[in-house]
Amino acid sequence: MEFGKQNLLVMVRKTDFGAYLAEKTSDEEQVLLPKKWVPSDLEIGDPITVFLYKDSEDRPVATTVSPKITLGEVARLKVSALAGIGAFLDWGLEKELFLPFREQTRKVKAGEEVLVALYLDKSQRLCATMKLYPYLSTRPPYQMGDEVKGTVYEISDNFGIFVAVDDRYQGLIPKREAAGAGAVVGETISARVSRVHEDGKLDLDLRKKAYLQMDEDADRLLSLLGENGGKLPVHDKSSPEQIRQVTGMSKNEFKRAVGRLYKERKIRLLADGIEEA
C-alpha cells in the first residue's frame, strides 16, 4: 500500500465504524476506510479504489475522496490557515495539508494560492513543499525560441531564477540573465526558451528576439533619460557591468538601442555618456 496515492484494495472485514482494506484478503496489513466512505453494496473480497493518508492522530486511513494532489505531483493549492510552524493548505480532504516553514521559498499568506509538490517527510507524513526542483518534469515539448509561461518558485544568488514552466517543467533564468529582472517568488512570467539541455532542462530568457527587443530597449533608454535629467553616464566604451547596473541591459542590447535612437536623431553621443537630442 502506498501513502499519498490511489490504491486498489479489497475489503477484508466490516465493523460498525467502517471497513478494513488490504491488498489481498489474506494480508495482515490493513487500513481503515471510515463508515461514511464505505459504499452500501461493498462486500468482503470486493475491490475498491481509495487514497491513503494519515488522520489528525497520525493513524493510517483510507478515503474514497480524490485529493487535489497526489505524491510527487505539483499543483496550486489555497492557503487556508497560518500557524506558528507553517501553513495549512486545502487539498480537498478533511485533514488539511501541512506546509512547513522550512519548505517555503517565501512567506505565504492566508487565502492565496501557492504552487506546491506533495512529499513524505521522515515520519512518513504527507506534507507540501514549495521547493519544486525534484518534482518538475524534464521532458518538455518546447524548442529553442519558443515563447512560454511559468511560475517563479525559487530565486538563487548562485544559479538564477527557477521557473516551473506551465507549472510542470524545469526552467531556469541563468544568473547572468536574471540580473535586474526584479522577479518575485509566485509571480507568473513570460519568457523565451534560449536553450534546451540534453537532460531536458530549459534555459529561459526574459528578453524577446533582438529585432523585437530593440524597440522596447530604445523606449526604455528614452524613459531613463527622462528620469535622469536627459543624460545617462554610460556609452559604448562603458563596461558591461556598468551598463547593466544603469540600464538593466546587456552591452549588446544597449548598443543596438543607442544605434537606433542615434539614427533617429533622438539622442546625442557624448564622451562620458549619452543625452537627449
Secondary structure by P-SEA (a helix, b strand, c coil): cccccccccccccccccbbbbccccccccccccccccccccccccbbbbbbbbbccccccccccccccccccbbbbbbbcccccccccccccccbbbbbccccccccccccbbbbbbbbbccccccccccccccccccccccccccccccccccccccccbbbbccccbbbbcccccccccccccccccccccccccccbbbbbbcccccccaaaaaaaaaaaaaaaccccccccccccaaaaaacccccaaaaaaaaaaaaaaccccccccccccc
